[in-house]
């Protein structure tokens, strides 16, 4: 059995091999960035109150502010929405 051992220079000079290594490194760096982002504490979401499709309040204390908005705008449609962090957890 005849085995050919290539030097590092010979391996990296081969174009398909070089492209695959560069692609692998790019994917690994991307994955590391995503893991680092997930290891940081996730920001909390916030509620958004809209009156007639215009945002009038945003925060986390919905139980206090929603009744106030309904009383303040009795003839309008008050809707509740929310904003969360850009990371989506399923």
N, C-alpha and C positions, 0 to 999 in steps of 0.2 A: 504494500500500500504506500503510495507516494503522496505525501502531504506537502503542500506549498505554504510556507509561512510568509505572510506579507508584512512589510514594515508599516509603521503608523503613517508615514508619509505616503506610501503606496495606497493604503486604505482610504485616507482622506482625499487623495487626488482623484479617486474614482467618483465621477459626477453623480450617479444615482445614489450612492452611499452617502455622499456629502449632503445632498438635498434631504435625504431621510433624517440625517442627524440634525440638520438645521430645523427641520419641521418638528422633530421630537423635542428639541430644546425650546422652541417657541411655545409648544403646547404645555410643556412642563412649567415654564415661566408664567403662563396664563393661569394654570391650575394653582400654582403657589400664590398668585395674587388673589384668586378667589378664596382660597383657604384662609389667607390672612384677613380678608374682609369679613369672613364668617366668624373668625376668632374674636373680633372686636364686639363689644356689646351692641346689640341692635337698638336703634332708636325706637321709641314708642310711637304709636299712632296717635292722631288727634282727630277729634270730631270737627265737622264743618257744618254750620247752620246757614242755610240760604233762604232768603225771602224773595219770592218771585224770581228765582234763578240768579240772584245776586248774593254773593257771600257777605254775611254781616257779622259772623263770629267764628272763631276757630280756637279750640282748646281741648282740655281733657275733662272738664267739669260739666258734662252735658246735663246732669240731673238738676243743676242749679239754673243754667242758662236757657234751656229749652222752654220751661214754663214762662220765663220772663219774655222771651221772643214771641211766644204765642199771645201773651197779653199785650205786648207792645204793638203787634201787627195783627189785630183781630180779623181784618178783612182780607188778609194776604195768605198765600200758601207758604208755610214754613216747612222746609225739607231738611233731612239729616243725611249727611254723608261723612266720609272719613278719608284721611290720608295716612298712608303707612310708609315705612322705609322702602327704598328701592329693591331690597332683597325680598323675594317672594318665597315664603315657606309653605310647602304643601304637606 
